Amino acid sequence: MRKTIIIAALLTCTFVTAQEAETIVSIIVNEHDAEWYAAQAEAWQKKVDDNPKDERAWRNLFYATNYYEMLSTGYGDEESSPTASVIRRMEEALPDSYVLNLCKGRYCLKTDSTAMRGDNIYRAIELMPKDACDEEVNFLACRLWSIDPDNPLVGELFTKSYQQKGYPSRIMHYNMNMLRSMQPQALYFANGDVVTAPMKMIQDALNERQDVTVIPLSFLHSEPYMKALYQRLNIAPPCIDVQDYGKYGEEWSSHYEADLIMYLIKQSMRPTYFSTDILQYTKLDKDSIYNEGILLKYSPRQYDNFTVAMHNVKEVYHLEYLAEPDLVYDSWMVGKHLSLNNVMLLSHLVLKLRKRGETEQADRLKNILGKCLEYCKIPEAPVAQTIFNKETEEKK
């Protein structure tokens, strides 16, 4: 096999200390800087050179190269990219292999019509080994969900992912709390796998609140997913032309998604909830969105959302896990970010509970959120600590 120059290209003008090859995990589990991924790409390239048929080596070379590219030059789907080069060489060494189809499902070139259709996802699922890691099972479940949402394999894959216990317990508890606090037949919009895949796992594996329709923002751009969604909600597709949003420039997507979300809400007439970061990604009307605890809810009319939030804290949410010792698989950095959401969203209720004479509930909530802060040793923690101090102490 010819010697590749890809790693030399990656490391131009960058000094990288040689590293031992390590299994590359998702950046939502443990993110490193671009130089670390470049060094790992070099280490795994040596493994590939030693054994061009080593699927594990190719898998890690792909992830290291792809994450380097994402963190240094931005994620793309260009033929000239370092990641595309890895894909092309993998095609020569391991044609129609599980790892090739998995990686092509992750990195879809604009010129690859079969990958654009999702063919590689179906083939990867067909070839998936029994000991496939949770990250890969979860990825394939999410991709199949986006292109073929009614396929029974979607539920089977999410159930398998749940059983593998790859997601930290804190993330699963957080999603369970959100799911149980929604009204019947609700719509739930969220951005990213961390706050959609765990909820879908809970629904499919535990048969919990399957009346709630979970909608990842990125799926709003998937024609097969949207076709199935319109059928589920029993509404007609909207007369919205994506081309009309070109006037918004780089922000076209956030305007398009906001309009599509509002169409779904008004046509379905279902109660609608959002993850807390929704306003960062869409141009929704902030005045119509209310905090009900760890969820935001859409309402065209004002209502007493504080009472709802306090009901959730007292009767619905299981928050004691925030004060429990950390579990072995609770090491994800993103799990700590979600835990801080509890502090920043619920701290203001401590003082309200105390003013209403519910001292026991106020003390309980303050203790839980305080323990949560002790656990979250990340850059955002001082901000949450400031909010916690401000919102939980009686002003003298």
C-alpha distance (Angstrom), angle and dihedral (degrees) to the residues before:
residue distance angle dihedral
M1 . . .
R2 3.79 . .
K3 3.77 117.7 .
T4 3.78 111.0 -106.0
I5 3.80 125.8 -137.4
I6 3.79 94.9 -157.0
I7 3.78 95.7 107.5
A8 3.79 92.1 49.7
A9 3.79 87.7 54.8
L10 3.78 91.3 49.9
L11 3.75 93.8 51.7
T12 3.81 99.4 45.3
C13 3.80 109.9 140.6
T14 3.82 90.1 -0.8
F15 3.78 126.8 106.0
V16 3.79 110.7 -147.7
T17 3.78 125.4 -177.2
A18 3.81 112.5 -128.7
Q19 3.80 112.2 -101.0
E20 3.76 136.8 -165.6
A21 3.81 112.1 -109.3
E22 3.82 111.3 -96.2
T23 3.80 129.5 -174.2
I24 3.80 107.1 -95.6
V25 3.79 113.1 -130.0
S26 3.78 128.7 -170.1
I27 3.79 116.7 -72.1
I28 3.80 89.0 -124.9
V29 3.81 87.2 63.2
N30 3.79 99.0 43.8
E31 3.80 122.5 -10.9
H32 3.82 123.7 -160.2
D33 3.79 130.5 -174.7
A34 3.80 123.5 -89.1
E35 3.80 93.7 -100.9
W36 3.80 91.6 57.2
Y37 3.80 91.3 54.0
A38 3.81 90.6 46.8
A39 3.80 90.2 54.3
Q40 3.80 90.5 47.3
A41 3.81 90.3 50.9
E42 3.79 88.4 54.7
A43 3.82 91.8 48.5
W44 3.81 93.3 48.7
Q45 3.81 91.9 44.9
K46 3.80 87.3 61.8
K47 3.82 89.0 52.8
V48 3.80 90.2 51.2
D49 3.81 91.1 48.4
D50 3.81 89.7 52.2
N51 3.82 92.8 48.8
P52 3.84 116.8 12.6
K53 3.83 90.2 -173.4
D54 3.81 94.9 57.9
E55 3.83 104.1 117.1
R56 3.80 93.1 -171.4
A57 3.80 91.4 54.5
W58 3.79 91.7 49.6
R59 3.78 91.3 47.4
N60 3.80 92.5 54.1
L61 3.82 92.9 42.1
F62 3.81 88.7 54.9
Y63 3.82 94.4 49.0
A64 3.81 94.5 44.2
T65 3.81 91.9 49.3
N66 3.79 93.8 43.7
Y67 3.81 94.0 49.3
Y68 3.79 90.7 46.6
E69 3.78 89.4 53.5
M70 3.81 93.1 46.1
L71 3.81 93.0 51.6
S72 3.80 97.9 41.1
T73 3.80 110.6 31.6
G74 3.79 102.6 8.4
Y75 3.79 132.2 -100.9
G76 3.80 113.4 -66.9
D77 3.77 144.0 156.5
E78 3.78 100.3 -136.7
E79 3.79 123.5 141.7
S80 3.81 90.7 -130.7
S81 3.81 95.7 55.1
P82 3.83 123.0 113.6
T83 3.81 90.0 -119.5
A84 3.81 91.6 53.6
S85 3.80 88.9 52.1
V86 3.80 90.6 55.3
I87 3.81 90.1 49.9
R88 3.82 92.8 51.1
R89 3.79 92.9 49.2
M90 3.79 91.0 45.9
E91 3.80 89.0 54.6
E92 3.80 89.0 58.6
A93 3.80 95.6 46.0
L94 3.83 100.8 37.2
P95 3.81 110.3 20.4
D96 3.81 115.1 -171.0
S97 3.81 92.1 -1.9
Y98 3.80 126.3 148.3
V99 3.80 92.5 -112.2
L100 3.83 93.1 49.3
N101 3.81 93.1 51.2
L102 3.81 90.9 44.5
C103 3.80 92.7 52.1
K104 3.81 94.1 43.4
G105 3.79 87.1 52.5
R106 3.80 89.0 56.0
Y107 3.79 97.4 42.5
C108 3.79 110.8 38.9
L109 3.81 116.5 -173.3
K110 3.80 116.0 -147.1
T111 3.81 88.6 -127.3
D112 3.81 93.9 54.0
S113 3.80 104.0 89.2
T114 3.81 94.9 178.7
A115 3.80 91.7 53.7
M116 3.81 90.4 46.2
R117 3.82 88.6 57.2
G118 3.80 91.3 49.5
D119 3.81 95.9 -113.3
N120 3.79 91.2 139.2
I121 3.80 91.2 57.5
Y122 3.79 92.3 57.7
R123 3.82 91.3 45.8
A124 3.81 93.0 47.4
I125 3.82 90.4 51.8
E126 3.80 89.5 49.4
L127 3.82 91.6 50.8
M128 3.81 96.8 37.1
P129 3.83 111.4 131.7
K130 3.79 118.5 -126.8
D131 3.80 90.8 -116.1
A132 3.81 95.1 51.9
C133 3.79 109.5 147.1
D134 3.80 121.0 -107.1
E135 3.80 93.6 -110.1
E136 3.80 91.2 59.7
V137 3.82 94.7 43.1
N138 3.79 90.0 50.0
F139 3.80 92.8 47.6
L140 3.80 92.5 51.0
A141 3.81 90.2 47.2
C142 3.82 91.4 52.5
R143 3.80 94.0 46.3
L144 3.80 93.1 47.9
W145 3.81 89.1 47.1
S146 3.81 89.3 56.2
I147 3.82 97.1 49.0
D148 3.82 102.7 29.3
P149 3.82 108.2 17.8
D150 3.81 96.2 169.1
N151 3.81 93.9 53.3
P152 3.85 109.4 118.4
L153 3.81 88.7 -137.1
V154 3.81 89.0 71.0
G155 3.80 91.5 67.9
E156 3.81 92.3 41.0
L157 3.80 92.6 52.9
F158 3.80 94.2 46.4
T159 3.81 89.4 48.5
K160 3.81 90.2 51.3
S161 3.80 89.9 48.6
Y162 3.81 91.1 50.7
Q163 3.80 91.4 50.0
Q164 3.80 91.2 52.0
K165 3.83 89.2 60.8
G166 3.77 92.9 -141.8
Y167 3.79 94.7 146.5
P168 3.83 117.4 75.9
S169 3.79 116.3 -104.5
R170 3.82 90.5 -120.5
I171 3.81 91.0 60.7
M172 3.80 91.7 46.5
H173 3.83 92.3 49.1
Y174 3.80 90.2 47.8
N175 3.80 91.4 53.0
M176 3.80 92.9 44.7
N177 3.81 90.1 53.3
M178 3.80 91.0 51.1
L179 3.79 93.2 46.5
R180 3.81 95.2 49.7
S181 3.81 93.9 48.4
M182 3.82 95.5 58.4
Q183 3.78 123.6 99.3
P184 3.82 118.8 -111.9
Q185 3.83 117.7 -74.1
A186 3.81 91.3 11.7
L187 3.78 128.3 167.4
Y188 3.81 116.1 -133.2
F189 3.81 122.2 -164.4
A190 3.78 121.4 -168.5
N191 3.78 140.6 158.4
G192 3.79 121.2 -123.3
D193 3.79 138.5 9.3
V194 3.81 95.0 -85.9
V195 3.81 92.9 70.5
T196 3.80 99.2 31.4
A197 3.83 108.6 37.2
P198 3.86 94.8 52.8
M199 3.80 90.8 50.2
K200 3.81 90.9 49.1
M201 3.81 89.2 48.9
I202 3.81 90.9 53.5
Q203 3.80 91.1 49.1
D204 3.81 94.9 48.6
A205 3.80 101.6 35.3
L206 3.82 98.0 39.8
N207 3.82 99.5 26.4
E208 3.80 86.3 -125.4
R209 3.82 121.2 161.4
Q210 3.78 96.9 -24.0
D211 3.79 87.7 165.9
V212 3.83 87.9 78.0
T213 3.80 114.2 89.7
V214 3.82 110.1 -142.4
I215 3.82 112.3 -154.2
P216 3.83 121.0 -174.5
L217 3.82 110.6 -153.4
S218 3.80 92.6 -126.7
F219 3.82 90.0 58.1
L220 3.81 89.3 64.7
H221 3.81 84.5 78.8
S222 3.83 94.4 51.9
E223 3.81 111.5 96.9
P224 3.84 96.5 -159.3
Y225 3.82 92.2 46.9
M226 3.80 92.7 48.9
K227 3.80 92.3 46.9
A228 3.82 89.6 54.9
L229 3.82 90.9 44.4
Y230 3.81 93.1 54.3
Q231 3.80 88.9 50.8
R232 3.80 92.4 49.0
L233 3.80 91.6 50.0
N234 3.81 91.5 41.2
I235 3.80 93.6 -128.7
A236 3.80 133.5 127.1
P237 3.82 120.6 -108.8
P238 3.82 112.6 -96.5
C239 3.78 125.1 -108.9
I240 3.79 93.1 -117.3
D241 3.81 120.9 141.1
V242 3.78 113.0 -155.9
Q243 3.80 89.5 -154.3
D244 3.80 89.5 67.4
Y245 3.81 89.8 67.5
G246 3.80 94.1 65.1
K247 3.79 88.0 95.6
Y248 3.82 88.6 72.7
G249 3.81 93.0 61.0
E250 3.80 114.3 -158.2
E251 3.81 90.6 -1.7
W252 3.81 94.0 59.5
S253 3.80 93.0 108.3
S254 3.82 95.7 55.4
H255 3.82 91.0 51.0
Y256 3.80 93.2 45.2
E257 3.80 92.9 49.0
A258 3.81 92.4 48.0
D259 3.80 92.0 52.7
L260 3.80 92.2 46.2
I261 3.81 91.6 48.6
M262 3.80 91.4 51.7
Y263 3.80 90.4 48.9
L264 3.81 90.8 53.3
I265 3.81 92.0 47.6
K266 3.80 95.6 49.0
Q267 3.80 96.6 41.8
S268 3.80 96.7 44.6
M269 3.84 94.2 38.2
R270 3.80 89.1 -150.3
P271 3.82 126.2 145.1
T272 3.78 107.0 -96.3
Y273 3.80 132.1 -151.3
F274 3.78 134.6 -176.3
S275 3.79 137.4 -158.0
T276 3.79 112.0 -109.3
D277 3.81 94.7 -104.3
I278 3.81 95.7 54.4
L279 3.82 94.4 106.5
Q280 3.80 90.0 59.8
Y281 3.79 91.4 62.7
T282 3.81 106.5 33.6
K283 3.80 138.0 43.9
L284 3.80 95.2 -123.6
D285 3.80 120.3 153.5
K286 3.81 105.4 -94.7
D287 3.81 92.1 -158.5
S288 3.82 89.9 66.1
I289 3.81 96.0 52.0
Y290 3.82 122.0 86.0
N291 3.80 133.8 -170.1
E292 3.82 112.0 -120.0
G293 3.79 96.7 173.4
I294 3.78 114.3 -72.8
L295 3.81 92.9 -4.1
L296 3.78 133.8 64.9
K297 3.81 118.3 -137.2
Y298 3.78 130.6 -157.5
S299 3.79 117.0 -128.9
P300 3.82 128.4 160.5
R301 3.82 88.2 -154.9
Q302 3.79 132.0 54.3
Y303 3.79 117.2 -105.8
D304 3.81 140.5 165.9
N305 3.81 98.2 -83.3
F306 3.82 92.4 163.0
T307 3.80 90.7 66.7
V308 3.80 89.8 50.8
A309 3.81 91.3 49.2
M310 3.80 92.0 50.5
H311 3.80 90.7 48.3
N312 3.80 89.0 53.3
V313 3.81 91.7 50.9
K314 3.80 93.6 47.7
E315 3.80 102.1 36.0
V316 3.81 112.2 15.1
Y317 3.79 114.9 29.7
H318 3.77 122.8 76.7
L319 3.81 100.0 -147.4
E320 3.79 101.0 157.6
Y321 3.81 90.4 93.7
L322 3.82 88.1 71.8
A323 3.80 89.1 66.8
E324 3.81 95.8 43.8
P325 3.82 124.3 99.9
D326 3.78 115.1 -88.2
L327 3.80 117.6 -91.6
V328 3.80 125.3 -132.1
Y329 3.80 94.3 -104.4
D330 3.81 95.5 42.8
S331 3.78 96.2 93.6
W332 3.81 100.1 106.9
M333 3.78 113.4 122.6
V334 3.81 90.2 -144.0
G335 3.82 88.9 57.8
K336 3.78 88.4 62.1
H337 3.79 90.9 50.0
L338 3.80 90.4 54.7
S339 3.80 90.4 47.2
L340 3.81 89.3 55.6
N341 3.80 88.7 55.3
N342 3.80 87.0 68.6
V343 3.81 90.9 55.6
M344 3.80 96.2 46.8
L345 3.82 95.1 43.1
L346 3.79 101.2 40.1
S347 3.83 105.0 34.1
H348 3.80 93.5 89.0
L349 3.81 90.0 61.2
V350 3.81 93.0 64.9
L351 3.79 93.0 70.5
K352 3.81 92.5 41.5
L353 3.80 91.3 52.7
R354 3.79 90.6 48.5
K355 3.81 92.4 50.0
R356 3.80 89.3 51.6
G357 3.78 89.6 55.2
E358 3.82 94.2 -109.0
T359 3.79 92.5 130.8
E360 3.80 96.1 157.2
Q361 3.81 92.7 53.8
A362 3.82 91.2 44.6
D363 3.82 92.1 52.1
R364 3.80 91.4 45.6
L365 3.80 93.0 52.7
K366 3.81 93.7 43.6
N367 3.82 91.3 51.3
I368 3.81 92.8 48.9
L369 3.80 94.4 48.2
G370 3.79 91.3 44.8
K371 3.81 90.9 54.0
C372 3.79 88.9 48.1
L373 3.80 90.5 56.3
E374 3.81 90.3 52.2
Y375 3.81 88.7 56.5
C376 3.82 96.9 47.4
K377 3.79 106.4 77.2
I378 3.81 97.5 169.3
P379 3.85 134.5 116.2
E380 3.81 92.7 -95.0
A381 3.81 93.0 55.6
P382 3.86 96.3 86.7
V383 3.82 89.5 56.2
A384 3.80 90.7 50.8
Q385 3.81 89.8 46.1
T386 3.81 90.6 54.4
I387 3.80 91.4 49.9
F388 3.79 90.7 45.7
N389 3.81 92.7 51.8
K390 3.80 92.6 45.8
E391 3.79 96.2 47.0
T392 3.80 100.9 40.6
E393 3.80 103.3 45.2
E394 3.80 124.2 83.8
K395 3.79 111.3 -120.0
K396 3.78 110.4 -120.3
